[in-house]
Amino acid sequence: MFGLFKKKNSFQLMAIADGTTKDITLVNDPIFAQKMMGEGLAIELSGNEIYAPCDGEITVLPDSKHAFGMKCANGLEILVHVGIDTVNLQGEGFTAYKKQGDHVQCHEKILSIDKELIAGKGIDLTTMVIILNHAEHKITKMNIDAPVKAGIDPLIDIA
């Protein structure tokens, strides 16, 4: 009876980097802004490190190192996409610490970026955190227009 009012299966995606969050519809890429990839938010990076937003498995980490996919134990599928058109750099400016198939813990370092090199090429470093299978999960809150610290502040709450 005492467990009756306890939240079940609530889950948080934590900040993947230091920065400031913003509404995904404001990013300078129509694929993300129109939510064609899924629901999520964006982060204006202030740091150079990208971390896992939750415990799970790295399902995709291409040679270009500009993005990675994760699957959480609860079935949530996430895409973290660093910057806009960064795939064209073919890995330049990115260092990966994990690989596809690795199991990671929340706030474990996945990537680091050379912000100066990438921004020096005129590339927008706005980073998207997308829930690919959002229709299967109930998003209850998104932390928009807020400063966040990696691994400390929540990005998205899921019921």
SVG drawing of the C-alpha trace seen along z (x, -y; Angstrom):
<svg xmlns="http://www.w3.org/2000/svg" viewBox="-2 -31 44 35">
<polyline fill="none" stroke="black" stroke-width="0.4" points="0.0,0.0 2.8,-2.5 4.2,-2.0 0.9,-3.0 2.0,-6.7 5.6,-6.0 6.6,-7.0 7.2,-3.9 9.7,-3.8 10.5,-7.5 13.8,-8.3 16.0,-11.3 18.5,-12.0 21.3,-14.0 23.2,-16.9 25.8,-15.5 27.9,-18.6 28.3,-22.0 26.4,-24.7 22.9,-26.3 19.9,-24.4 17.6,-25.6 14.4,-24.6 15.2,-22.1 12.9,-24.0 15.4,-26.9 18.4,-25.0 19.9,-25.9 19.1,-22.5 15.6,-21.7 16.0,-18.0 16.4,-18.6 14.3,-21.7 11.3,-20.0 11.8,-17.0 12.2,-14.6 14.7,-12.6 12.6,-12.7 11.9,-14.8 14.6,-16.5 16.5,-19.6 19.8,-21.4 22.8,-22.6 25.0,-25.5 28.3,-24.0 30.6,-25.8 33.0,-22.9 34.9,-20.4 33.7,-17.1 30.6,-15.0 29.3,-12.5 26.7,-9.7 23.2,-11.1 22.3,-7.7 23.5,-4.2 23.2,-2.1 24.9,-0.7 26.6,-2.7 24.6,-1.4 26.2,-3.7 29.5,-5.7 30.6,-6.4 34.2,-6.9 33.3,-10.6 32.8,-10.7 30.3,-13.6 27.4,-11.7 26.6,-8.6 23.5,-6.6 22.6,-4.9 20.0,-2.4 19.0,-2.5 17.9,0.5 14.3,-0.7 14.4,-0.7 14.8,-4.5 16.9,-5.2 18.9,-8.4 20.9,-10.2 23.6,-12.8 24.6,-14.8 27.5,-17.2 27.2,-20.3 25.6,-20.9 27.2,-19.4 30.1,-18.1 29.9,-14.8 31.8,-16.6 34.9,-16.9 35.3,-13.2 36.5,-12.9 38.8,-16.0 38.5,-17.8 36.9,-14.8 38.3,-12.2 36.2,-9.1 36.8,-7.3 34.2,-4.6 33.1,-2.4 29.9,-0.8 28.8,2.0 30.4,0.5 28.3,0.4 28.6,-3.0 27.5,-4.6 25.8,-8.0 28.4,-10.8 31.1,-8.5 33.1,-10.5 32.2,-9.5 33.8,-12.3 35.9,-15.3 36.0,-18.0 38.4,-20.7 36.0,-23.6 38.4,-26.2 39.3,-24.0 35.7,-23.2 34.3,-26.7 37.3,-28.1 35.9,-26.2 32.6,-28.2 30.7,-25.2 27.8,-25.6 28.5,-23.5 24.9,-23.4 24.5,-19.8 21.3,-17.9 20.0,-15.3 17.2,-13.4 14.9,-10.7 14.5,-8.6 11.6,-6.5 9.8,-9.2 6.3,-7.9 7.0,-4.9 7.8,-7.1 6.1,-9.9 8.3,-13.0 7.1,-15.0 9.6,-17.8 12.4,-19.3 14.9,-21.7 14.9,-24.5 16.7,-27.8 18.8,-26.8 22.5,-26.6 23.5,-22.9 26.5,-21.1 27.3,-17.7 26.1,-14.8 24.6,-17.1 21.6,-18.7 18.7,-16.9 17.9,-17.5 14.7,-15.5 12.3,-13.7 10.5,-10.7 7.6,-9.0"/>
</svg>
